[in-house]
Amino acid sequence: MAEFEDFSKLDIRVGTVISANSFEKARKPAYQLKIDFGEEIGIKKSSAQITGCYSAEDLIGKQILAVVNFPPRQIADFMSEVLILGTYSEQGVVLITPDKKVKNGDKLG
């Protein structure tokens, strides 16, 4: 069973997607995202298998939640720096998003 201390090790922040491009070299359909996490963290990259529910155009300007303190992960020729959060739903991966506009870099607490 997970302990609260395990959860508290995760640094989950709000960011805004500033670019989304098709990731042709990924094994499964995915996007390469650039996400602005505000002044403290800056802009980070992520590979996301969310093409079933979102077009690249839909993602621009969308606020998302992501784990920002995992080590970077090489995916094909791309270094993914953060893990965006979503649910594995019937229609595909659905992003976890704030229901109101908040400041980039705000921390899930």
MDTraj code that builds the backbone (N, CA, C; nanometers):
import mdtraj as md
import numpy as np

residues = "MET ALA GLU PHE GLU ASP PHE SER LYS LEU ASP ILE ARG VAL GLY THR VAL ILE SER ALA ASN SER PHE GLU LYS ALA ARG LYS PRO ALA TYR GLN LEU LYS ILE ASP PHE GLY GLU GLU ILE GLY ILE LYS LYS SER SER ALA GLN ILE THR GLY CYS TYR SER ALA GLU ASP LEU ILE GLY LYS GLN ILE LEU ALA VAL VAL ASN PHE PRO PRO ARG GLN ILE ALA ASP PHE MET SER GLU VAL LEU ILE LEU GLY THR TYR SER GLU GLN GLY VAL VAL LEU ILE THR PRO ASP LYS LYS VAL LYS ASN GLY ASP LYS LEU GLY".split()
xyz = np.array([
    [0.0843, -0.1174, 0.0000],
    [0.0000, 0.0000, 0.0000],
    [0.0894, 0.1245, 0.0000],
    [0.0515, 0.2237, -0.0754],
    [0.1266, 0.3494, -0.0807],
    [0.1023, 0.4295, 0.0465],
    [0.2028, 0.5007, 0.0861],
    [0.1947, 0.5873, 0.2034],
    [0.1842, 0.7324, 0.1572],
    [0.1356, 0.8210, 0.2441],
    [0.1244, 0.9625, 0.2097],
    [0.2597, 1.0199, 0.1700],
    [0.3648, 0.9742, 0.2360],
    [0.4993, 1.0221, 0.2041],
    [0.5359, 0.9931, 0.0585],
    [0.4863, 0.8797, 0.0048],
    [0.5117, 0.8471, -0.1358],
    [0.4490, 0.9528, -0.2261],
    [0.3257, 0.9896, -0.1982],
    [0.2568, 1.0913, -0.2778],
    [0.3263, 1.2267, -0.2657],
    [0.3706, 1.2597, -0.1444],
    [0.4301, 1.3913, -0.1228],
    [0.5647, 1.4075, -0.1950],
    [0.6243, 1.2990, -0.2405],
    [0.7489, 1.3068, -0.3169],
    [0.7259, 1.3587, -0.4583],
    [0.6025, 1.3470, -0.5071],
    [0.5708, 1.3919, -0.6429],
    [0.5526, 1.5430, -0.6467],
    [0.6147, 1.6063, -0.7434],
    [0.5968, 1.7498, -0.7658],
    [0.5058, 1.7637, -0.8874],
    [0.3778, 1.7872, -0.8616],
    [0.2765, 1.7963, -0.9677],
    [0.2395, 1.9426, -0.9838],
    [0.2575, 1.9932, -1.1056],
    [0.2374, 2.1360, -1.1324],
    [0.1437, 2.1570, -1.2504],
    [0.0887, 2.2774, -1.2553],
    [0.0060, 2.3218, -1.3669],
    [0.0955, 2.3864, -1.4720],
    [0.0706, 2.3523, -1.5971],
    [0.1403, 2.4158, -1.7079],
    [0.0450, 2.4393, -1.8229],
    [0.0844, 2.5274, -1.9142],
    [0.0041, 2.5571, -2.0326],
    [0.0781, 2.5086, -2.1561],
    [0.0088, 2.4319, -2.2387],
    [0.0678, 2.3802, -2.3614],
    [0.0901, 2.4974, -2.4570],
    [0.2145, 2.5133, -2.5029],
    [0.2455, 2.6221, -2.5961],
    [0.2739, 2.5712, -2.7372],
    [0.3038, 2.4417, -2.7522],
    [0.3145, 2.3835, -2.8859],
    [0.2849, 2.2349, -2.8784],
    [0.2302, 2.1820, -2.9865],
    [0.1964, 2.0401, -2.9970],
    [0.2200, 1.9972, -3.1413],
    [0.3075, 1.8998, -3.1577],
    [0.3402, 1.8492, -3.2912],
    [0.3304, 1.6983, -3.2931],
    [0.2904, 1.6448, -3.4072],
    [0.2833, 1.5002, -3.4235],
    [0.4227, 1.4404, -3.4041],
    [0.4290, 1.3281, -3.3319],
    [0.5552, 1.2615, -3.3023],
    [0.5643, 1.1367, -3.3905],
    [0.6168, 1.1555, -3.5098],
    [0.6195, 1.0500, -3.6115],
    [0.7037, 0.9292, -3.5710],
    [0.8091, 0.9479, -3.4915],
    [0.8994, 0.8383, -3.4566],
    [0.8528, 0.7569, -3.3359],
    [0.7463, 0.7988, -3.2702],
    [0.6940, 0.7239, -3.1557],
    [0.6315, 0.5932, -3.2046],
    [0.6422, 0.4876, -3.1221],
    [0.5836, 0.3575, -3.1589],
    [0.4315, 0.3632, -3.1638],
    [0.3708, 0.4372, -3.0709],
    [0.2257, 0.4563, -3.0683],
    [0.1989, 0.6024, -3.1012],
    [0.0833, 0.6344, -3.1615],
    [0.0536, 0.7741, -3.1954],
    [0.0684, 0.8660, -3.0732],
    [0.1419, 0.9750, -3.0931],
    [0.1708, 1.0664, -2.9821],
    [0.1990, 1.2062, -3.0347],
    [0.2018, 1.3008, -2.9410],
    [0.2426, 1.4379, -2.9696],
    [0.3707, 1.4691, -2.8928],
    [0.4493, 1.5593, -2.9483],
    [0.5586, 1.6224, -2.8766],
    [0.5042, 1.7568, -2.8294],
    [0.5027, 1.7761, -2.6986],
    [0.4470, 1.8979, -2.6405],
    [0.5566, 1.9829, -2.5793],
    [0.5392, 2.1150, -2.5859],
    [0.6160, 2.2096, -2.5060],
    [0.5157, 2.2744, -2.4125],
    [0.5514, 2.2753, -2.2828],
    [0.4588, 2.3195, -2.1795],
    [0.5275, 2.4251, -2.0933],
    [0.4591, 2.5369, -2.0721],
    [0.5109, 2.6463, -1.9892],
    [0.4640, 2.6265, -1.8457],
    [0.5602, 2.6026, -1.7560],
    [0.5305, 2.5834, -1.6146],
    [0.5637, 2.7069, -1.5319],
    [0.5768, 2.8213, -1.5951],
    [0.6012, 2.9448, -1.5217],
    [0.7490, 2.9696, -1.4969],
    [0.7743, 3.0792, -1.4270],
    [0.9096, 3.1299, -1.4073],
    [1.0027, 3.0323, -1.3349],
    [0.9541, 2.9681, -1.2299],
    [1.0389, 2.8809, -1.1482],
    [1.0883, 2.7576, -1.2251],
    [1.0016, 2.6956, -1.3043],
    [1.0345, 2.5702, -1.3734],
    [1.0670, 2.5929, -1.5201],
    [0.9986, 2.6862, -1.5830],
    [1.0237, 2.7171, -1.7232],
    [0.9466, 2.6275, -1.8186],
    [0.9967, 2.6182, -1.9399],
    [0.9328, 2.5398, -2.0458],
    [0.9950, 2.4017, -2.0480],
    [0.9094, 2.3003, -2.0462],
    [0.9528, 2.1604, -2.0481],
    [0.8861, 2.0884, -2.1639],
    [0.9484, 1.9776, -2.2062],
    [0.8969, 1.8971, -2.3171],
    [0.8366, 1.7674, -2.2635],
    [0.7365, 1.7166, -2.3364],
    [0.6759, 1.5891, -2.2999],
    [0.6260, 1.5187, -2.4247],
    [0.6366, 1.3873, -2.4240],
    [0.5734, 1.3044, -2.5256],
    [0.4435, 1.2539, -2.4651],
    [0.3333, 1.2656, -2.5388],
    [0.2033, 1.2293, -2.4826],
    [0.1199, 1.1508, -2.5832],
    [0.0742, 1.0329, -2.5406],
    [-0.0120, 0.9494, -2.6241],
    [-0.1574, 0.9883, -2.6005],
    [-0.1939, 1.1051, -2.6534],
    [-0.3282, 1.1605, -2.6298],
    [-0.3979, 1.1943, -2.7614],
    [-0.3538, 1.1320, -2.8705],
    [-0.4082, 1.1654, -3.0028],
    [-0.5514, 1.1166, -3.0212],
    [-0.5967, 1.0217, -2.9402],
    [-0.7329, 0.9706, -2.9535],
    [-0.8392, 1.0719, -2.9140],
    [-0.8061, 1.1623, -2.8243],
    [-0.9050, 1.2580, -2.7723],
    [-0.8767, 1.4028, -2.8093],
    [-0.7539, 1.4320, -2.8560],
    [-0.7154, 1.5715, -2.8776],
    [-0.6436, 1.5884, -3.0113],
    [-0.6772, 1.6953, -3.0808],
    [-0.5976, 1.7359, -3.1966],
    [-0.4875, 1.8276, -3.1446],
    [-0.3830, 1.8435, -3.2229],
    [-0.2737, 1.9331, -3.1825],
    [-0.3273, 2.0740, -3.1583],
    [-0.4193, 2.1186, -3.2424],
    [-0.4758, 2.2530, -3.2296],
    [-0.5550, 2.2683, -3.1002],
    [-0.6258, 2.1620, -3.0573],
    [-0.7033, 2.1657, -2.9324],
    [-0.6147, 2.1854, -2.8102],
    [-0.4899, 2.1415, -2.8196],
    [-0.4008, 2.1420, -2.7038],
    [-0.3377, 2.2776, -2.6758],
    [-0.3207, 2.3595, -2.7790],
    [-0.2546, 2.4892, -2.7615],
    [-0.3374, 2.5759, -2.6657],
    [-0.2729, 2.6232, -2.5593],
    [-0.3404, 2.7069, -2.4599],
    [-0.4093, 2.6297, -2.3492],
    [-0.4134, 2.4964, -2.3596],
    [-0.4792, 2.4149, -2.2570],
    [-0.3882, 2.4005, -2.1358],
    [-0.4456, 2.4196, -2.0173],
    [-0.3711, 2.3960, -1.8945],
    [-0.3830, 2.2484, -1.8571],
    [-0.2700, 2.1914, -1.8147],
    [-0.2641, 2.0502, -1.7797],
    [-0.1918, 2.0354, -1.6456],
    [-0.1977, 1.9165, -1.5901],
    [-0.1198, 1.8821, -1.4710],
    [-0.0129, 1.7820, -1.5124],
    [0.1070, 1.7969, -1.4555],
    [0.2166, 1.7070, -1.4895],
    [0.3086, 1.6871, -1.3707],
    [0.3695, 1.5691, -1.3649],
    [0.4756, 1.5428, -1.2679],
    [0.6027, 1.6012, -1.3277],
    [0.6650, 1.6939, -1.2550],
    [0.7821, 1.7637, -1.3087],
    [0.9141, 1.7181, -1.2458],
    [0.9085, 1.6227, -1.1523],
    [1.0333, 1.5814, -1.0883],
    [1.0707, 1.4351, -1.1132],
    [1.0198, 1.3741, -1.2192],
    [1.0708, 1.2450, -1.2646],
    [1.1948, 1.2711, -1.3491],
    [1.2857, 1.1732, -1.3576],
    [1.4010, 1.1927, -1.4460],
    [1.3547, 1.1967, -1.5921],
    [1.4266, 1.2696, -1.6788],
    [1.3914, 1.2713, -1.8215],
    [1.3943, 1.1301, -1.8789],
    [1.3125, 1.1079, -1.9827],
    [1.3020, 0.9752, -2.0447],
    [1.3172, 0.9890, -2.1955],
    [1.4095, 0.9118, -2.2507],
    [1.4331, 0.9135, -2.3951],
    [1.3244, 0.8326, -2.4643],
    [1.2559, 0.8958, -2.5598],
    [1.1554, 0.8282, -2.6401],
    [1.1920, 0.8553, -2.7851],
    [1.2396, 0.7514, -2.8544],
    [1.2965, 0.7658, -2.9892],
    [1.4072, 0.8711, -2.9819],
    [1.3975, 0.9763, -3.0636],
    [1.5014, 1.0801, -3.0638],
    [1.4608, 1.2035, -2.9824],
    [1.3668, 1.1861, -2.8890],
    [1.3082, 1.2973, -2.8137],
    [1.3264, 1.2724, -2.6637],
    [1.3651, 1.3755, -2.5898],
    [1.3797, 1.3645, -2.4445],
    [1.2556, 1.4227, -2.3779],
    [1.1761, 1.3354, -2.3174],
    [1.0553, 1.3773, -2.2466],
    [1.0941, 1.4127, -2.1042],
    [1.0633, 1.5369, -2.0624],
    [1.1089, 1.5884, -1.9336],
    [1.0042, 1.5828, -1.8232],
    [0.8770, 1.5755, -1.8594],
    [0.7693, 1.5712, -1.7604],
    [0.6660, 1.4677, -1.8034],
    [0.5874, 1.4205, -1.7058],
    [0.4807, 1.3245, -1.7329],
    [0.3468, 1.3942, -1.7139],
    [0.2758, 1.4168, -1.8245],
    [0.1436, 1.4776, -1.8104],
    [0.0470, 1.3734, -1.7561],
    [-0.0550, 1.4186, -1.6852],
    [-0.1474, 1.3283, -1.6175],
    [-0.2814, 1.3223, -1.6887],
    [-0.3326, 1.2012, -1.6985],
    [-0.4622, 1.1794, -1.7604],
    [-0.5204, 1.0482, -1.7119],
    [-0.6441, 1.0244, -1.7509],
    [-0.7104, 0.8987, -1.7168],
    [-0.7176, 0.8109, -1.8406],
    [-0.7001, 0.6808, -1.8221],
    [-0.7189, 0.5854, -1.9310],
    [-0.8684, 0.5580, -1.9378],
    [-0.9345, 0.6223, -2.0320],
    [-1.0791, 0.6157, -2.0437],
    [-1.1179, 0.5405, -2.1702],
    [-1.2442, 0.5084, -2.1816],
    [-1.2951, 0.4329, -2.2954],
    [-1.2559, 0.4971, -2.4287],
    [-1.2607, 0.6293, -2.4365],
    [-1.2327, 0.7000, -2.5616],
    [-1.0838, 0.7287, -2.5829],
    [-1.0008, 0.6962, -2.4849],
    [-0.8575, 0.7242, -2.4926],
    [-0.8135, 0.7982, -2.3675],
    [-0.6924, 0.8502, -2.3696],
    [-0.6412, 0.9227, -2.2530],
    [-0.7044, 1.0617, -2.2476],
    [-0.7657, 1.0923, -2.1332],
    [-0.8290, 1.2219, -2.1098],
    [-0.7438, 1.2962, -2.0071],
    [-0.7020, 1.4166, -2.0417],
    [-0.6131, 1.4948, -1.9571],
    [-0.6798, 1.5410, -1.8287],
    [-0.6002, 1.5477, -1.7227],
    [-0.6424, 1.6077, -1.5962],
    [-0.6129, 1.7571, -1.6082],
    [-0.7147, 1.8398, -1.5921],
    [-0.6983, 1.9839, -1.6100],
    [-0.7664, 2.0593, -1.4958],
    [-0.7146, 2.1790, -1.4615],
    [-0.7853, 2.2603, -1.3615],
    [-0.9185, 2.3084, -1.4203],
    [-1.0200, 2.3216, -1.3365],
    [-1.1490, 2.3679, -1.3893],
    [-1.1596, 2.5200, -1.3942],
    [-1.0586, 2.5887, -1.3442],
    [-1.0488, 2.7341, -1.3567],
    [-0.9070, 2.7677, -1.4010],
    [-0.8904, 2.8788, -1.4691],
    [-0.7570, 2.9250, -1.5104],
    [-0.6764, 2.9575, -1.3856],
    [-0.5546, 2.9010, -1.3789],
    [-0.4661, 2.9266, -1.2660],
    [-0.3278, 2.9642, -1.3182],
    [-0.2386, 3.0002, -1.2277],
    [-0.1053, 3.0430, -1.2640],
    [-0.0195, 2.9215, -1.3019],
    [0.0543, 2.9332, -1.4115],
    [0.1490, 2.8277, -1.4480],
    [0.2475, 2.8072, -1.3337],
    [0.2719, 2.6825, -1.3011],
    [0.3618, 2.6492, -1.1928],
    [0.2907, 2.6218, -1.0612],
    [0.1599, 2.6530, -1.0529],
    [0.0872, 2.6207, -0.9294],
    [0.1021, 2.4735, -0.8998],
    [0.1169, 2.4414, -0.7715],
    [0.1459, 2.3058, -0.7284],
    [0.0198, 2.2376, -0.6771],
    [0.0026, 2.1106, -0.7166],
    [-0.1042, 2.0299, -0.6609],
    [-0.0705, 2.0019, -0.5154],
    [-0.1651, 2.0269, -0.4286],
    [-0.1354, 2.0090, -0.2864],
    [-0.2442, 1.9375, -0.2134],
])
top = md.Topology()
chain = top.add_chain()
for i, resn in enumerate(residues, 1):
    res = top.add_residue(resn, chain, resSeq=i)
    for name in ("N", "CA", "C"):
        top.add_atom(name, md.element.get_by_symbol(name[0]), res)
traj = md.Trajectory(xyz[None], top)
